[in-house]
Amino acid sequence: VPLFQRWLQGGRTRYLIRTFRTTVLSLTVYYRLETLKKGAEVKKQGFWIE
């Protein structure tokens, strides 16, 4: 039983880490896309602010 419990805890931790990483990655990608979109709009208008 203890071995099974330890495996469960390890699996849960790994799952949490994977979920956290995925969330951070998708947020980063989303933020980059939004920034790119804003940059494209700004470029279109002729005010390119770095």
Distance bins in CASP14 RR format, pairs under 12 A and 6 or more apart:
PFRMAT RR
TARGET T0000
AUTHOR 0000-0000-0000
RMODE 2
METHOD distances of the structure
MODEL  1
1 7 0 0 0 0 0 1 0 0 0 0 0
1 8 0 0 0 0 0 1 0 0 0 0 0
2 8 0 0 0 0 0 1 0 0 0 0 0
2 9 0 0 0 0 0 1 0 0 0 0 0
3 9 0 0 0 0 0 1 0 0 0 0 0
3 10 0 0 0 0 0 1 0 0 0 0 0
4 10 0 0 0 0 0 1 0 0 0 0 0
4 11 0 0 0 0 0 1 0 0 0 0 0
5 11 0 0 0 0 0 1 0 0 0 0 0
5 12 0 0 0 0 0 1 0 0 0 0 0
6 12 0 0 0 0 0 1 0 0 0 0 0
6 13 0 0 0 0 0 1 0 0 0 0 0
7 13 0 0 0 0 0 1 0 0 0 0 0
7 14 0 0 0 0 0 1 0 0 0 0 0
8 14 0 0 0 0 0 1 0 0 0 0 0
8 15 0 0 0 0 0 1 0 0 0 0 0
9 15 0 0 0 0 0 1 0 0 0 0 0
9 16 0 0 0 0 0 1 0 0 0 0 0
10 16 0 0 0 0 1 0 0 0 0 0 0
10 17 0 0 0 0 1 0 0 0 0 0 0
10 18 0 0 0 0 0 1 0 0 0 0 0
11 17 0 0 0 0 1 0 0 0 0 0 0
11 18 0 0 0 0 1 0 0 0 0 0 0
11 19 0 0 0 0 0 1 0 0 0 0 0
12 18 0 0 0 0 0 1 0 0 0 0 0
12 19 0 0 0 0 0 1 0 0 0 0 0
13 19 0 0 0 0 0 1 0 0 0 0 0
13 20 0 0 0 0 0 1 0 0 0 0 0
14 20 0 0 0 0 0 1 0 0 0 0 0
14 21 0 0 0 0 0 1 0 0 0 0 0
15 21 0 0 0 0 0 1 0 0 0 0 0
15 22 0 0 0 0 0 1 0 0 0 0 0
16 22 0 0 0 0 0 1 0 0 0 0 0
16 23 0 0 0 0 0 1 0 0 0 0 0
17 23 0 0 0 0 0 1 0 0 0 0 0
17 24 0 0 0 0 0 1 0 0 0 0 0
18 24 0 0 0 0 0 1 0 0 0 0 0
18 25 0 0 0 0 0 1 0 0 0 0 0
19 25 0 0 0 0 0 1 0 0 0 0 0
19 26 0 0 0 0 0 1 0 0 0 0 0
20 26 0 0 0 0 0 1 0 0 0 0 0
20 27 0 0 0 0 0 1 0 0 0 0 0
21 27 0 0 0 0 0 1 0 0 0 0 0
21 28 0 0 0 0 0 1 0 0 0 0 0
22 28 0 0 0 0 0 1 0 0 0 0 0
22 29 0 0 0 0 0 1 0 0 0 0 0
23 29 0 0 0 0 0 1 0 0 0 0 0
23 30 0 0 0 0 0 1 0 0 0 0 0
24 30 0 0 0 0 0 1 0 0 0 0 0
24 31 0 0 0 0 0 1 0 0 0 0 0
25 31 0 0 0 0 0 1 0 0 0 0 0
25 32 0 0 0 0 0 1 0 0 0 0 0
26 32 0 0 0 0 0 1 0 0 0 0 0
26 33 0 0 0 0 0 1 0 0 0 0 0
27 33 0 0 0 0 0 1 0 0 0 0 0
27 34 0 0 0 0 0 1 0 0 0 0 0
28 34 0 0 0 0 0 1 0 0 0 0 0
28 35 0 0 0 0 0 1 0 0 0 0 0
29 35 0 0 0 0 0 1 0 0 0 0 0
29 36 0 0 0 0 0 1 0 0 0 0 0
30 36 0 0 0 0 0 1 0 0 0 0 0
30 37 0 0 0 0 0 1 0 0 0 0 0
31 37 0 0 0 0 0 1 0 0 0 0 0
31 38 0 0 0 0 0 1 0 0 0 0 0
32 38 0 0 0 0 0 1 0 0 0 0 0
32 39 0 0 0 0 0 1 0 0 0 0 0
33 39 0 0 0 0 0 1 0 0 0 0 0
33 40 0 0 0 0 0 1 0 0 0 0 0
34 40 0 0 0 0 0 1 0 0 0 0 0
34 41 0 0 0 0 0 1 0 0 0 0 0
35 41 0 0 0 0 0 1 0 0 0 0 0
35 42 0 0 0 0 0 1 0 0 0 0 0
35 50 0 0 0 0 0 1 0 0 0 0 0
36 42 0 0 0 0 0 1 0 0 0 0 0
36 43 0 0 0 0 0 1 0 0 0 0 0
37 43 0 0 0 0 0 1 0 0 0 0 0
37 44 0 0 0 0 0 1 0 0 0 0 0
38 44 0 0 0 0 0 1 0 0 0 0 0
38 45 0 0 0 0 0 1 0 0 0 0 0
38 47 0 0 0 0 0 1 0 0 0 0 0
38 48 0 0 0 0 0 1 0 0 0 0 0
38 49 0 0 0 0 0 1 0 0 0 0 0
39 45 0 0 0 0 1 0 0 0 0 0 0
39 46 0 0 0 0 0 1 0 0 0 0 0
39 47 0 0 0 0 1 0 0 0 0 0 0
39 48 1 0 0 1 0 0 0 0 0 0 0
39 49 0 0 0 0 1 0 0 0 0 0 0
39 50 0 0 0 0 0 1 0 0 0 0 0
40 46 0 0 0 0 0 1 0 0 0 0 0
40 48 0 0 0 0 0 1 0 0 0 0 0
41 47 0 0 0 0 1 0 0 0 0 0 0
41 48 0 0 0 0 0 1 0 0 0 0 0
41 49 0 0 0 0 0 1 0 0 0 0 0
42 48 1 0 1 0 0 0 0 0 0 0 0
42 49 1 0 0 1 0 0 0 0 0 0 0
42 50 0 0 0 0 0 1 0 0 0 0 0
43 49 0 0 0 0 1 0 0 0 0 0 0
43 50 0 0 0 0 0 1 0 0 0 0 0
END
